[in-house]
Amino acid sequence: MSDVTVIRPPGRLNMPRWSELWASREVLFRLAHRDVIIRYRQTILGAVWVFIQPLVAAGILFVVFAKVAEIPPPGGVSPVLFSLAGALTYYLFTGTLSRAANSMLANYALVAKVFFPRVLVPFSAIVSAIIDFVVGMALIVVLMFFFDANLGWQLVWLPLWILAAIGLGTAVGVFASALMVFYRDVQYVLPWLTQILMFASPVGFAMSADKVQNSEFRWLFEYNPLSWMLEGFRWSLLGTDKPPVWQIVGLAVVCVVLLVGAILYFQRFERDFADII
């Protein structure tokens, strides 16, 4: 007697079935592999773009905040390293977000014709963003030796801040990928929002700077989860000011709540994707 596979639709408020995710893991690997391969295909500079984007962003942040606004980084940290660390972390968040958000439309033919847990599509898209970040980290490690930066015990916290950046980006990206199936305007709004969010986050300056502490808009940065992530990442890597405990705990709570909520929203409408996309 042949085996019978029973396919059940996802519940209204139901997390993905882990047995189905594991059984379809090959889909995740293949989609991730394809995204990495085609990302720099038929480009003149190829993977060099991985270095160009954070370097150019760090250069602009250095000029704007360290030179024009005269907001120096705390603790005598090199302004170049400070700006690069902020840009690299922020691009990990936005890269994860944008690639996950656009993944459903980019794979519409597969989504419409083949059955598999659809949540694997946005999760597979974040692999290329993580690879870009790893390459960028190699660059910042080289520069840390060049500027003779001191590494402290707080380096053990670094993976947690990296996971927080990936978690925040994935959460918003998964939610946006489901929303984009129904409303294509999202693909135009997201890049605009991420640009605005960059100016509402301390990417190129520290929260402890006097000009920030004396500003009437300090609350805008102080209660932004991205601020907690950026400050924590630079504290672990460069030894800048340690974020308060409430921000560390708050960041963990926000990441978990947003990620679970985004997956539940995705699961809620997954049954309609093939018909609408």
Order of alpha helices (4+ residues) and beta strands (2+ residues): alpha-alpha-alpha-alpha-alpha-alpha-alpha-alpha-alpha-alpha-alpha-alpha-alpha
